[in-house]
Amino acid sequence: MKKETGRLHILTDTVLQDRFSHVELARMAIEGGASVIQFRQKTGTTREMISIASQMKRLCAEGDALFIVNDRIDVAMASEADGVHLGQDDFPLSLARKLLGEDKIIGGSAGNLDEAMLCYTGGADYVGVGPVFATSSKMDAGPAGGLDLVRTIAAKIPLPIIAIGGVDEENAAHVLRAGAQGIAVISAVCCKPNPKASTAALNKVLQSCLMEKNG
C-alpha cells in the first residue's frame, strides 16, 4: 500500500538562523500547515538529538504532521519518528528498511536520474530531488538541475517527487507543474521573520496547484 509522504516538507535548521530552536520552528511550521517536519542537525551529542527529536515527534503527532529525521537512523528509532531521510552517502536505504520495517517512511536524495533510480530500487518511499535552484542552505549541494531535473525524474521514477533546493513562494508553482508532488524547504521558512506565515504562504501555493490539477 502506498504511504502518505506529505506535500509540504519543512526542514528545521539552527545553523542558518539562531532565533528559533528546532522545536519552535516545528511548532510554527505545523501551525502554518506543514505536512512533514524534518529534523536536520549535523552537530551535537546523540543524547541531545534524541531529546529534541522526541519533543518534535510529540508536536507532530498532536498537529497531524509526519516527523522525519535526516540522516540519523538511530535518532529516528529512539524518538519513534515516522521515518528517516537519507542522502546518497548516508546509511544504505535497503539496510535502513530492514532496521525500520515496512511501516516507516524512508526518503532518499537524488541529484540526477541515476541516483533517483538507486532510491527507487533501494526501497525509498519518496525521492527528494535537487537542488532544483541555486541554494546556500546546504553547503554540500551540487549544481542546480532546474525544472528539467524534476521533469526527467518525475517521468521515469514511479515515486512521489519532493523538490528541494532554492524552492520558495515565488517558484513553487513552477516546480509542482514540472511534476513534483511536493516541496521541501529550509531557508524559505526558517530564515523568514515569521516562519508560520511563510509556511502558510507556501501551503496556499500547494493547495492552489492541487486544485488546478484536479480542476
Sequence and secondary structure as in RCSB ss.txt:
>XXXX:A:sequence
MKKETGRLHILTDTVLQDRFSHVELARMAIEGGASVIQFRQKTGTTREMISIASQMKRLCAEGDALFIVNDRIDV
AMASEADGVHLGQDDFPLSLARKLLGEDKIIGGSAGNLDEAMLCYTGGADYVGVGPVFATSSKMDAGPAGGLDLV
RTIAAKIPLPIIAIGGVDEENAAHVLRAGAQGIAVISAVCCKPNPKASTAALNKVLQSCLMEKNG
>XXXX:A:secstr
      SEEEEE SSS  SS HHHHHHHHHHTT SEEEE   SS HHHHHHHHHHHHHHHHHTT EEEEES HHH
HHHTT SEEEE TTSS HHHHHHHH SSSEEEEEESSHHHHHHHHHHT SEEEE  SS  SS TT     HHHHH
HHHHHH  S EEEESS  TTTHHHHHHTT SEEEESHHHHTSS HHHHHHHHHHHHHHHHHHHH 
